[in-house]
Amino acid sequence: MSKKKSKKTPKTDGSSLFEPESIMKFQEMPLDVAVKMFKESGIYVSDEETSEILSLFHTLTKITIKEFLLNKD
């Protein structure tokens, strides 16, 4: 009796492989500029906190662009 071969499907879909940097270059905001902008807005955060905020913004930007470009609706 022959064994059925199961069709292997990739564990990740193609959308997770897409990186926005492949079609555009991102330039991160310098830390000192971000700190200055926060202070001018009345928000006082440390350099470490500013760095974390910038990292979050960078990640959210990449996700937003990825979702926008891959949206098939």
Distance bins in CASP14 RR format, pairs under 12 A and 6 or more apart:
PFRMAT RR
TARGET T0000
AUTHOR 0000-0000-0000
RMODE 2
METHOD distances of the structure
MODEL  1
10 16 0 0 0 0 1 0 0 0 0 0 0
10 17 0 0 0 0 1 0 0 0 0 0 0
11 17 0 0 0 0 0 1 0 0 0 0 0
12 18 0 0 0 0 0 1 0 0 0 0 0
13 70 0 0 0 0 1 0 0 0 0 0 0
14 66 0 0 0 0 0 1 0 0 0 0 0
14 70 0 0 0 0 1 0 0 0 0 0 0
15 63 0 0 0 0 0 1 0 0 0 0 0
15 66 1 0 0 1 0 0 0 0 0 0 0
15 67 0 0 0 0 1 0 0 0 0 0 0
15 68 0 0 0 0 0 1 0 0 0 0 0
15 69 0 0 0 0 1 0 0 0 0 0 0
15 70 1 0 1 0 0 0 0 0 0 0 0
15 71 0 0 0 0 1 0 0 0 0 0 0
15 72 0 0 0 0 1 0 0 0 0 0 0
16 63 0 0 0 0 0 1 0 0 0 0 0
16 66 0 0 0 0 1 0 0 0 0 0 0
16 67 0 0 0 0 0 1 0 0 0 0 0
16 70 0 0 0 0 1 0 0 0 0 0 0
17 66 0 0 0 0 0 1 0 0 0 0 0
17 70 0 0 0 0 0 1 0 0 0 0 0
18 62 0 0 0 0 0 1 0 0 0 0 0
18 63 0 0 0 0 0 1 0 0 0 0 0
18 65 0 0 0 0 1 0 0 0 0 0 0
18 66 1 0 1 0 0 0 0 0 0 0 0
18 67 0 0 0 0 0 1 0 0 0 0 0
18 68 0 0 0 0 0 1 0 0 0 0 0
18 69 1 0 0 1 0 0 0 0 0 0 0
18 70 1 0 0 1 0 0 0 0 0 0 0
18 71 0 0 0 0 0 1 0 0 0 0 0
19 25 0 0 0 0 0 1 0 0 0 0 0
19 26 0 0 0 0 0 1 0 0 0 0 0
19 62 1 0 0 1 0 0 0 0 0 0 0
19 63 0 0 0 0 0 1 0 0 0 0 0
19 65 0 0 0 0 0 1 0 0 0 0 0
19 66 1 0 0 1 0 0 0 0 0 0 0
19 69 0 0 0 0 0 1 0 0 0 0 0
19 70 0 0 0 0 0 1 0 0 0 0 0
20 26 1 0 0 1 0 0 0 0 0 0 0
20 58 0 0 0 0 0 1 0 0 0 0 0
20 59 0 0 0 0 0 1 0 0 0 0 0
20 60 0 0 0 0 0 1 0 0 0 0 0
20 61 0 0 0 0 1 0 0 0 0 0 0
20 62 1 0 1 0 0 0 0 0 0 0 0
20 63 0 0 0 0 1 0 0 0 0 0 0
20 64 0 0 0 0 1 0 0 0 0 0 0
20 65 1 0 1 0 0 0 0 0 0 0 0
20 66 1 0 1 0 0 0 0 0 0 0 0
20 67 0 0 0 0 0 1 0 0 0 0 0
20 68 0 0 0 0 1 0 0 0 0 0 0
20 69 1 0 0 1 0 0 0 0 0 0 0
20 70 0 0 0 0 0 1 0 0 0 0 0
21 27 0 0 0 0 0 1 0 0 0 0 0
21 28 0 0 0 0 0 1 0 0 0 0 0
21 58 0 0 0 0 0 1 0 0 0 0 0
21 61 0 0 0 0 0 1 0 0 0 0 0
21 62 0 0 0 0 1 0 0 0 0 0 0
21 65 0 0 0 0 1 0 0 0 0 0 0
21 66 0 0 0 0 0 1 0 0 0 0 0
22 62 0 0 0 0 0 1 0 0 0 0 0
22 65 0 0 0 0 0 1 0 0 0 0 0
22 66 0 0 0 0 0 1 0 0 0 0 0
22 69 0 0 0 0 0 1 0 0 0 0 0
23 62 0 0 0 0 0 1 0 0 0 0 0
23 65 0 0 0 0 1 0 0 0 0 0 0
23 66 0 0 0 0 0 1 0 0 0 0 0
23 69 0 0 0 0 1 0 0 0 0 0 0
23 70 0 0 0 0 0 1 0 0 0 0 0
24 61 0 0 0 0 0 1 0 0 0 0 0
24 62 0 0 0 0 0 1 0 0 0 0 0
24 65 1 0 0 1 0 0 0 0 0 0 0
24 66 0 0 0 0 0 1 0 0 0 0 0
24 69 0 0 0 0 1 0 0 0 0 0 0
26 54 0 0 0 0 0 1 0 0 0 0 0
26 57 0 0 0 0 0 1 0 0 0 0 0
26 58 1 0 0 1 0 0 0 0 0 0 0
26 59 0 0 0 0 0 1 0 0 0 0 0
26 61 1 0 0 1 0 0 0 0 0 0 0
26 62 1 0 0 1 0 0 0 0 0 0 0
26 65 0 0 0 0 1 0 0 0 0 0 0
27 33 0 0 0 0 0 1 0 0 0 0 0
27 54 0 0 0 0 0 1 0 0 0 0 0
27 58 0 0 0 0 0 1 0 0 0 0 0
27 61 0 0 0 0 0 1 0 0 0 0 0
28 34 0 0 0 0 1 0 0 0 0 0 0
28 50 0 0 0 0 0 1 0 0 0 0 0
28 51 0 0 0 0 0 1 0 0 0 0 0
28 53 0 0 0 0 0 1 0 0 0 0 0
28 54 1 0 0 1 0 0 0 0 0 0 0
28 55 0 0 0 0 1 0 0 0 0 0 0
28 57 0 0 0 0 1 0 0 0 0 0 0
28 58 1 0 0 1 0 0 0 0 0 0 0
28 59 0 0 0 0 0 1 0 0 0 0 0
28 61 0 0 0 0 1 0 0 0 0 0 0
28 62 0 0 0 0 0 1 0 0 0 0 0
29 35 0 0 0 0 0 1 0 0 0 0 0
29 36 0 0 0 0 0 1 0 0 0 0 0
29 37 0 0 0 0 1 0 0 0 0 0 0
29 38 0 0 0 0 0 1 0 0 0 0 0
29 50 0 0 0 0 1 0 0 0 0 0 0
29 51 0 0 0 0 0 1 0 0 0 0 0
29 53 0 0 0 0 0 1 0 0 0 0 0
29 54 1 0 0 1 0 0 0 0 0 0 0
29 55 0 0 0 0 0 1 0 0 0 0 0
29 57 0 0 0 0 1 0 0 0 0 0 0
29 58 0 0 0 0 1 0 0 0 0 0 0
29 61 0 0 0 0 0 1 0 0 0 0 0
30 36 0 0 0 0 1 0 0 0 0 0 0
30 37 0 0 0 0 0 1 0 0 0 0 0
30 47 0 0 0 0 0 1 0 0 0 0 0
30 50 0 0 0 0 0 1 0 0 0 0 0
30 51 0 0 0 0 0 1 0 0 0 0 0
30 54 0 0 0 0 1 0 0 0 0 0 0
31 37 0 0 0 0 0 1 0 0 0 0 0
31 38 0 0 0 0 0 1 0 0 0 0 0
31 45 0 0 0 0 0 1 0 0 0 0 0
31 46 0 0 0 0 0 1 0 0 0 0 0
31 47 1 0 0 1 0 0 0 0 0 0 0
31 48 0 0 0 0 1 0 0 0 0 0 0
31 49 0 0 0 0 0 1 0 0 0 0 0
31 50 1 0 1 0 0 0 0 0 0 0 0
31 51 1 0 0 1 0 0 0 0 0 0 0
31 52 0 0 0 0 0 1 0 0 0 0 0
31 53 0 0 0 0 0 1 0 0 0 0 0
31 54 1 0 0 1 0 0 0 0 0 0 0
31 55 0 0 0 0 0 1 0 0 0 0 0
32 38 0 0 0 0 0 1 0 0 0 0 0
32 39 0 0 0 0 0 1 0 0 0 0 0
32 47 0 0 0 0 1 0 0 0 0 0 0
32 50 0 0 0 0 1 0 0 0 0 0 0
32 51 0 0 0 0 0 1 0 0 0 0 0
32 54 0 0 0 0 0 1 0 0 0 0 0
33 39 0 0 0 0 0 1 0 0 0 0 0
33 40 0 0 0 0 0 1 0 0 0 0 0
33 50 0 0 0 0 1 0 0 0 0 0 0
33 54 0 0 0 0 1 0 0 0 0 0 0
34 40 0 0 0 0 0 1 0 0 0 0 0
34 41 0 0 0 0 0 1 0 0 0 0 0
34 43 0 0 0 0 0 1 0 0 0 0 0
34 45 0 0 0 0 1 0 0 0 0 0 0
34 46 0 0 0 0 0 1 0 0 0 0 0
34 47 0 0 0 0 1 0 0 0 0 0 0
34 49 0 0 0 0 0 1 0 0 0 0 0
34 50 1 0 1 0 0 0 0 0 0 0 0
34 51 0 0 0 0 1 0 0 0 0 0 0
34 52 0 0 0 0 0 1 0 0 0 0 0
34 53 1 0 0 1 0 0 0 0 0 0 0
34 54 1 0 1 0 0 0 0 0 0 0 0
34 55 0 0 0 0 0 1 0 0 0 0 0
34 56 0 0 0 0 0 1 0 0 0 0 0
34 57 0 0 0 0 1 0 0 0 0 0 0
34 58 0 0 0 0 0 1 0 0 0 0 0
35 41 0 0 0 0 0 1 0 0 0 0 0
35 42 0 0 0 0 0 1 0 0 0 0 0
35 43 0 0 0 0 1 0 0 0 0 0 0
35 44 0 0 0 0 1 0 0 0 0 0 0
35 45 1 0 0 1 0 0 0 0 0 0 0
35 46 0 0 0 0 1 0 0 0 0 0 0
35 47 1 0 0 1 0 0 0 0 0 0 0
35 48 0 0 0 0 0 1 0 0 0 0 0
35 49 0 0 0 0 1 0 0 0 0 0 0
35 50 1 0 1 0 0 0 0 0 0 0 0
35 51 0 0 0 0 1 0 0 0 0 0 0
35 53 0 0 0 0 0 1 0 0 0 0 0
35 54 0 0 0 0 1 0 0 0 0 0 0
36 42 0 0 0 0 0 1 0 0 0 0 0
36 43 0 0 0 0 0 1 0 0 0 0 0
36 44 0 0 0 0 0 1 0 0 0 0 0
36 45 0 0 0 0 0 1 0 0 0 0 0
36 47 0 0 0 0 0 1 0 0 0 0 0
36 50 0 0 0 0 1 0 0 0 0 0 0
37 43 0 0 0 0 1 0 0 0 0 0 0
37 45 0 0 0 0 0 1 0 0 0 0 0
37 50 0 0 0 0 1 0 0 0 0 0 0
37 53 0 0 0 0 0 1 0 0 0 0 0
37 54 0 0 0 0 0 1 0 0 0 0 0
37 57 0 0 0 0 0 1 0 0 0 0 0
38 44 1 0 0 1 0 0 0 0 0 0 0
38 45 1 0 1 0 0 0 0 0 0 0 0
38 46 0 0 0 0 0 1 0 0 0 0 0
38 47 0 0 0 0 0 1 0 0 0 0 0
38 49 0 0 0 0 1 0 0 0 0 0 0
38 50 1 0 0 1 0 0 0 0 0 0 0
38 51 0 0 0 0 0 1 0 0 0 0 0
38 53 0 0 0 0 1 0 0 0 0 0 0
38 54 0 0 0 0 0 1 0 0 0 0 0
39 45 0 0 0 0 1 0 0 0 0 0 0
39 46 0 0 0 0 0 1 0 0 0 0 0
39 47 0 0 0 0 0 1 0 0 0 0 0
39 50 0 0 0 0 0 1 0 0 0 0 0
43 49 0 0 0 0 1 0 0 0 0 0 0
43 50 0 0 0 0 1 0 0 0 0 0 0
43 53 0 0 0 0 1 0 0 0 0 0 0
44 50 0 0 0 0 0 1 0 0 0 0 0
45 51 0 0 0 0 1 0 0 0 0 0 0
45 52 0 0 0 0 1 0 0 0 0 0 0
45 53 1 0 0 1 0 0 0 0 0 0 0
45 54 0 0 0 0 0 1 0 0 0 0 0
46 52 0 0 0 0 1 0 0 0 0 0 0
46 53 0 0 0 0 0 1 0 0 0 0 0
47 53 0 0 0 0 0 1 0 0 0 0 0
47 54 0 0 0 0 0 1 0 0 0 0 0
48 54 0 0 0 0 0 1 0 0 0 0 0
48 55 0 0 0 0 0 1 0 0 0 0 0
49 55 0 0 0 0 0 1 0 0 0 0 0
49 56 0 0 0 0 0 1 0 0 0 0 0
50 56 0 0 0 0 0 1 0 0 0 0 0
50 57 0 0 0 0 0 1 0 0 0 0 0
51 57 0 0 0 0 0 1 0 0 0 0 0
51 58 0 0 0 0 0 1 0 0 0 0 0
52 58 0 0 0 0 0 1 0 0 0 0 0
52 59 0 0 0 0 0 1 0 0 0 0 0
53 59 0 0 0 0 0 1 0 0 0 0 0
53 60 0 0 0 0 0 1 0 0 0 0 0
54 60 0 0 0 0 0 1 0 0 0 0 0
54 61 0 0 0 0 0 1 0 0 0 0 0
55 61 0 0 0 0 0 1 0 0 0 0 0
55 62 0 0 0 0 0 1 0 0 0 0 0
56 62 0 0 0 0 0 1 0 0 0 0 0
56 63 0 0 0 0 0 1 0 0 0 0 0
57 63 0 0 0 0 0 1 0 0 0 0 0
57 64 0 0 0 0 0 1 0 0 0 0 0
58 64 0 0 0 0 0 1 0 0 0 0 0
58 65 0 0 0 0 0 1 0 0 0 0 0
59 65 0 0 0 0 0 1 0 0 0 0 0
59 66 0 0 0 0 0 1 0 0 0 0 0
60 66 0 0 0 0 0 1 0 0 0 0 0
60 67 0 0 0 0 0 1 0 0 0 0 0
61 67 0 0 0 0 0 1 0 0 0 0 0
61 68 0 0 0 0 0 1 0 0 0 0 0
62 68 0 0 0 0 0 1 0 0 0 0 0
62 69 0 0 0 0 0 1 0 0 0 0 0
63 69 0 0 0 0 0 1 0 0 0 0 0
63 70 0 0 0 0 0 1 0 0 0 0 0
64 70 0 0 0 0 0 1 0 0 0 0 0
64 71 0 0 0 0 0 1 0 0 0 0 0
65 71 0 0 0 0 0 1 0 0 0 0 0
67 73 0 0 0 0 0 1 0 0 0 0 0
END
